[in-house]
Amino acid sequence: AAVGYILIGGVQTNVFKVTVAGDAANNGQLTVEQFRAVVHPTNDPHEIVNIGSGVIQLTAQAKDGDGDRSNVATYDIGRQINFQDTGPVAADDARNLTATVGATGTTSHAIGNVLSNDAY
């Protein structure tokens, strides 16, 4: 497994983990787990960043039934693992709210669900 992390107050905080299943049943399935937000250089909500070249390499070698081995093959997978910045979308909730007058007659309240139409 390869773990990407940041240090917060000197404590390692995991951001993502990349694992490859090495058993025959999973055929080398690659899994990426993301634990927290990945920082992007701009505020573009569609921006994509990747881990980068030379950071994570996958190495494989085949072996046949009588033990013969193939050449070792290496593939740079860091640039193939992308994190897209899909920022939250907050919708205008004015039409979903009902205005009421407070108990003293001077305080206005808005009642309604302001999260049901948002994406995050």
N, C-alpha and C positions, 0 to 999 in steps of 0.2 A: 504494500500500500504506500501511496505517496500522500502526504498531508500538507496542505497549504495553510499557513497560520500567520497571525500577527501577534505582536507583544503589546499587552495593555497593562501598564503598571508593572512591567517585568514578568507578567504571567502569560504563558502561551495560550492563545485563544484560537481554536481551529476554525478555519473559514470553509475549507472543502477537503474531501478525501477522495482519491482515485484508487480503485482496486481492480484487479483482473483475476477472474476465476481461472485457476490453472488446472482444474480437473477436466477430464474428458466429458463429463455430463454437461458442463456449461460452455464448452468450446471456446474458452478464453474470453468470456463476456466481460466487457468493461463497464464498471459502475462508477458514477460520479455522485457524491453526496455533498450538498451545499448546506452549511450550517448557519451562515450569516451572509449579509450583503457583501458583494464584491464591489470595490470602489472603481468607478469609471472616470475617465479624465474630464468629461464634459457633462452637461445636463441633458444631452440628447437622450430621450427615452427609448430610442431604438439602437443605441450604441452597443457594439459587441467588443468584448475584450477576450483574449485567450491567455492560456498559461504561458506560452512562449516557446520558441525553438530551443532545443537543447536542455529543457528543464525535466521532462519526463520522457524516457525512452523505453520502448517495449522490446524485449529480446526473446527470441524463440529459437528452438532447435527441435527437429523431428527425430524420432527414433523408430526404426521398424521392428518387426517381430523377432529378428535374430540379433538385435542390438546395434545394428549399423546406425550411425548418426549423420544427419545432414550438416551442411554449413550453418553457422549461426547467422540469423537474420535479425537486424535491428531496425526499428521504425520509430521515428520521432513523433510522438502523439501529442506533445504539448500544444502545438498550434491547431490541433484538431478539436480540442476541448474548449468550447466557447461559453461565455456567460453574457447573456443579453440583458441590458438595463431596461427592464419593463417596469417603469415607474407607476405609482398608484394613480388612479383616475378618480377624482371627486366630482360628482354630478351636482348641478344646482338643485337644491332640495326645497326651494321656496314653495313649489306647488304641492309638496308632500306634507307641509306643516299646517297646523291649525293654530291661530293666535287666540289666546285667552287672556282674561284680565285677572291679575293676582287678587289675593284675599283682601288686600287693603284698597283695592281699586286703582292703585298707582303703578303696579308692577305688571308688565306684559310678559307672558310666557309663550313659547312655541312648543307644541307637542307633535311628535311624529318620529318615524324611523328615518334617520339620516344616513344609515349605512347600507340599506337594502339595495341601492342602485349604484354603489361604488365598486370599483375593482381594485384589488390589492394583492 
